[in-house]
Amino acid sequence: ARSETHHSKFLAWLFNPNESHNTGELALRKLLNIAVRRGIEQNNQSKNFQWFKKTVLTSASLSLTSASNVQVLTESYVEAQGKKGAKGRIDILVSNLALGGDFINIIIENKIYSNEHDEQTTTYFEGINQKHPNQKYPNQKNIFLYLTPKSNWEMPIQNGPSCTCEHFIEVNYQDILTEV
């Protein structure tokens, strides 16, 4: 019940449209809707979120294309060049998801009975977005989610997520349980 790694592996399986659950992209589509709703509630002003929100909300029927190219990884290594070589492992990384003619990545920092340490979210944001020859995701948009077990009453409203990086959107396990 308290193993973050086990939770992350289960969610990665659920969000992978090519897995054996036979629900295709349903879980990913629901996750995108959760991210838009929570991002609006938290007043996320990042350029990528504004594009993402518009794309998801203006699509008559949200259609993810090239789902077969989607990769869902756990414990994906990232290093931020500008933070004295700060590094870490992204809990869940959904990559190469085609949405609205662009490719997006969904970066999920999963927290269960622990708090963020060493500015993980800032490291992940900088590591994924940095421009250098080893950049894995050039010219792609990135959506950052901070997944917590907080109740809906404890979720942040209007002032961003409770992690250090304001580009993250905080979602909770109740959102996943109820909507996915």
Secondary structure, 3 states (H helix, E strand, C coil): CCCHHHHHHHHHHHHCCCCCCCCCCHHHHHHHHHHHHHHHHCCCCCHHHHHHHHHHHHCCCCCCECHHHCEEEEEEEEEECCCCCEEEEEEEEEEEEEECCEEEEEEEEECCCCCCCCCHHHHHHHHHHCCCCCCCCCCCEEEEEEEECCCHHHCCCCCCCCCCCCCEEEEEHHHHHHHC
